[in-house]
Amino acid sequence: MPLRTLADPDTLPALDPAYVIQGPALGLGPLDPAPRILLLYGSLRERSYSRLSVEEAARLLRFFGCETRIFDPSTLPLPDQYAGDDHPAVHELRELSLWSEGQVWCSPERHGQITGIMKLQIDHLPLSMGGMRPTQGRTLAVMQVSAGSQSFNSVNTLRVLGRWMRMVTIPNQSSVAKAFNEFDDAGRMKPSSYYDRIVDVMEELVRFTVLLRPHAAQLVDRYSERKEAGVPIDAATDLSSIATAS
């Protein structure tokens, strides 16, 4: 199964416990079951800073009470390489997306844009799949890492893609400049304002995911899709019709 195993999942050396709220979504909605978050990264390098950033994000999400899964794209084929995209890694990615309530996308910036590995994963996620929608209504946090000075090209592109995939992209985002300076030899992120921003983004992702959880079905209910599926509105049970009539 193409999932990354998270090393030291409960160790957060760069987090200052004096300032952290372990339950950032308390009071915003139901916390049980744990919010399910899928994390994607955009590089296959042995020391991939997008992967290391995603792993730090996953540890924080676990600390905030979420269940996390990190997809390993190393065996993912090109789109249309197999008839009907019939490949185990593609099936796994789509099943993970259906499983998720929220997602984190982190790409390196390469030639001023997201990487092909990042786009490859998104390209394998259809808007509709057998009546199911693997991304629609999920929350999304976007992140990027750069080799040079701080840039926002990749996160801006990821926002466009998130909107296209009908996801609820949260306002905050993370961009780590000169990422090679921000991690120690063990691959753990050093304390810094960049790390603090990732904490901010994960707090916000948890809050939005829990806040939208009771309303997800209503928020993505579309006239065009009801019409295409031939599902008319029942005026006897439609709350909006009842409220208007009264």
C-alpha positions in Angstrom: 0.0 0.0 0.0 1.6 3.4 -1.1 1.5 5.1 2.3 4.4 6.7 4.1 5.2 5.5 7.6 5.6 8.5 9.9 8.7 8.4 12.1 8.4 9.7 15.6 4.7 10.6 15.1 4.3 12.0 18.6 7.6 14.0 18.9 7.3 17.7 18.4 10.6 19.3 19.4 10.0 22.6 17.6 6.6 23.2 19.2 6.4 25.4 22.3 3.8 23.8 24.6 3.3 27.1 26.4 1.4 28.6 23.4 -0.3 25.7 21.7 -4.0 24.7 21.9 -4.3 21.0 21.7 -8.0 21.2 20.8 -8.1 24.1 18.3 -11.6 23.1 17.0 -13.3 22.6 20.4 -16.8 24.0 20.3 -16.9 24.3 16.5 -18.5 20.9 15.7 -18.4 17.2 16.4 -14.9 16.0 17.1 -15.7 12.3 17.0 -14.7 10.5 14.9 -11.3 12.1 14.5 -11.0 14.3 11.3 -9.4 12.4 8.5 -6.7 14.2 6.7 -4.8 13.0 3.5 -1.4 14.6 2.9 0.3 14.8 -0.6 3.8 16.0 -1.4 5.5 16.7 -4.7 9.1 15.3 -4.8 10.7 11.9 -5.0 14.1 13.0 -3.7 15.5 10.9 -0.9 15.7 14.1 1.2 12.5 15.7 -0.1 11.7 18.9 1.8 8.1 18.9 0.7 7.8 15.4 2.2 9.6 16.5 5.4 7.2 19.5 5.6 4.2 17.2 5.1 5.5 14.9 7.8 5.8 17.8 10.3 2.2 18.8 9.3 1.0 15.2 9.9 2.6 15.2 13.4 0.8 18.4 14.3 -2.5 17.1 12.9 -2.1 14.0 15.0 -1.4 16.2 18.1 -4.6 18.1 17.3 -6.6 14.9 17.3 -6.7 14.0 13.6 -6.2 10.7 11.8 -3.6 11.2 9.0 -2.4 9.3 6.0 0.5 10.3 3.7 0.4 9.1 0.2 3.7 7.9 -1.4 3.6 8.9 -5.1 6.7 6.9 -6.1 4.8 4.1 -8.0 2.1 6.3 -9.5 1.9 6.0 -13.3 1.3 8.8 -15.8 -2.4 9.6 -16.5 -3.8 7.4 -19.3 -0.7 5.2 -19.2 -3.0 2.3 -18.2 -6.4 1.7 -19.7 -9.0 3.2 -17.4 -6.2 4.2 -15.0 -6.4 0.6 -13.8 -3.3 0.7 -11.5 -3.0 -0.2 -7.8 -1.5 3.2 -6.9 -4.2 5.1 -8.7 -6.9 3.1 -7.0 -5.2 3.7 -3.6 -4.9 7.4 -4.1 -8.6 7.7 -5.1 -9.7 5.6 -2.2 -7.7 7.8 0.2 -9.2 10.9 -1.2 -12.7 9.5 -0.7 -11.7 8.5 2.8 -10.5 12.0 3.6 -12.4 15.0 5.0 -9.5 17.4 4.5 -6.2 17.4 2.6 -2.8 19.0 2.7 -0.9 19.6 -0.6 2.7 20.6 -0.4 4.8 21.1 -3.6 8.4 22.3 -4.2 8.6 25.3 -6.5 10.4 24.2 -9.7 10.8 26.6 -12.6 8.4 29.0 -10.8 5.6 26.4 -10.5 4.5 23.2 -8.8 6.3 20.0 -9.8 5.1 17.4 -12.2 4.8 14.9 -9.3 2.4 17.1 -7.5 0.3 17.7 -10.6 0.4 14.0 -11.4 -1.4 13.2 -8.2 -4.1 15.8 -8.7 -4.6 14.7 -12.3 -5.4 11.2 -11.1 -8.3 12.5 -8.9 -11.4 12.8 -11.0 -14.2 15.2 -10.2 -16.7 12.3 -10.3 -16.1 8.6 -10.0 -19.1 6.3 -10.1 -21.4 8.9 -8.5 -18.8 9.6 -5.8 -16.7 12.8 -5.8 -13.2 12.3 -4.3 -12.4 15.9 -3.6 -15.7 17.9 -3.6 -16.4 19.5 -0.3 -13.1 18.5 1.3 -11.1 21.2 3.1 -7.6 21.9 1.7 -4.4 23.5 3.1 -1.7 24.5 0.6 2.0 24.6 1.3 5.2 25.0 -0.7 9.0 24.8 -0.2 11.6 26.8 -2.2 15.3 26.4 -2.7 15.7 30.2 -2.9 13.9 33.3 -1.6 10.3 33.1 -0.5 7.8 32.8 -3.3 4.1 32.0 -3.5 3.8 30.7 -7.1 3.2 27.1 -6.0 0.6 27.8 -3.4 -1.2 30.2 -5.8 -1.4 27.4 -8.3 -2.5 24.9 -5.7 -5.3 27.3 -4.8 -6.4 27.4 -8.4 -6.4 23.6 -8.5 -8.2 23.3 -5.2 -11.0 25.5 -6.5 -11.1 23.5 -9.7 -11.4 20.3 -7.7 -14.3 21.9 -5.7 -12.5 22.0 -2.4 -12.8 24.5 0.4 -9.3 25.9 0.5 -8.5 27.6 3.9 -7.3 31.2 3.9 -3.9 30.5 5.6 -0.9 28.9 3.7 2.7 28.1 4.2 5.8 28.9 2.1 9.2 27.8 3.4 12.1 29.6 1.7 15.6 28.1 1.5 14.1 24.9 2.9 17.6 23.3 3.0 18.4 25.5 6.0 15.2 24.7 7.9 15.7 21.0 8.7 18.3 19.2 10.8 20.2 16.1 9.8 17.4 13.9 11.1 14.9 15.6 8.8 13.1 17.4 11.6 12.2 21.1 11.1 14.0 23.5 13.3 12.2 26.1 15.4 11.5 29.1 13.2 8.8 31.5 12.0 8.3 29.0 9.1 7.6 26.2 11.5 5.2 28.5 13.4 3.3 29.2 10.2 2.8 25.5 9.6 1.4 25.2 13.1 -1.0 28.1 12.2 -2.1 26.4 9.0 -2.7 23.0 10.6 -4.7 24.6 13.4 -6.8 26.4 10.8 -7.3 23.3 8.7 -8.6 21.4 11.8 -11.0 24.2 12.6 -12.4 24.5 9.1 -12.7 20.7 8.7 -14.7 20.4 12.0 -16.7 23.5 11.4 -17.9 22.3 7.9 -18.4 18.7 8.9 -22.1 19.0 9.8 -22.8 21.0 6.6 -20.6 19.4 4.0 -23.5 17.6 2.1 -25.5 20.8 1.9 -22.6 23.0 0.9 -21.8 20.9 -2.2 -25.5 20.2 -3.2 -25.8 21.6 -6.8 -28.8 22.2 -9.0 -26.9 21.1 -12.1 -25.9 17.8 -10.6 -29.5 17.1 -9.3 -30.8 17.9 -12.8 -28.2 15.7 -14.5 -28.9 12.8 -12.1 -32.7 13.3 -12.5 -33.3 13.8 -8.8 -36.1 16.4 -8.4 -36.7 18.3 -5.1 -39.4 16.9 -2.8 -41.3 20.1 -1.7 -42.7 18.2 1.3 -39.2 17.7 2.8 -37.2 20.6 1.3 -36.6 22.9 4.3 -36.1 25.9 2.1 -39.4 25.5 0.4 -41.2 25.0 3.7 -39.6 28.1 5.2 -40.5 30.2 2.1 -44.1 28.9 2.2 -44.5 29.8 5.8 
